[in-house]
Amino acid sequence: MRLWTLLHDGKTTKSMPKAAVLRSFVMNHAIHHRAQLGMYLRLNDVAVPSIYGPSADENPFA
């Protein structure tokens, strides 16, 4: 739970625990790009694969 600090011109801009940095910056960024890829596939009429369980493009009764 050591603190991570973002500096700008030597002044503290943001300070938070390293675990929070990992969750908020890294994980949210990966989730954002996964959503972008899903939209890109849908706009090009490609079925979106399941990521966390079935997607809306899969028929659960087939």
N, C-alpha and C positions, 0 to 999 in steps of 0.2 A: 504493500500500500504506500510505497514511496511516492512522493509528489513529482509530477512532470510539469515543467513550466515552459510556456511559450513566451519568448522575448521578442520585442520589436524595438530596435535602437537602444538595447540594453535595459528597457523597462518591461516589467512583467505585464503581459497582456492577458494571459489565462494560466491558471494553476489548478491542477486536479490530480487525483490518484492515477497511476499508470493504468490500472485496470479499467478505469472510466474512459481513458483516452482510447484504449484498444476497442472497447465496446462502442463508443460514440463516433469515433472517426473511421477506424478500419472496418468494423462490421457494417456500419450504416452505409459506407461507401460501396462495399461489395453488394449489399442488398439493393442499393440504387442501380448499380449496373446490371444486376440480374433482372430487375424490373424493366430496364431499357431494352434488354435483349428480348424479353417476352413480348414487349410492344412491337419491336422490329419484326419478330417472327409472325405475329398476328397480322400486321399490316401487309406482309408478303404472302399471306394465305398458307402459312406453314403451321402445322399443329405444334403447340407449345408442349414440351415434355413435362412430365410430373417432376416436381422438385421436392415438395414435402407432402406427398400423397397425390391423389389423382388431380389432374387439371380439368378445366371446363371443356377442353378439347377431347377428353377421353370419355367413352361411353361405359359407365359402370355396369350396364346390363348386357353387354355384348359377350 
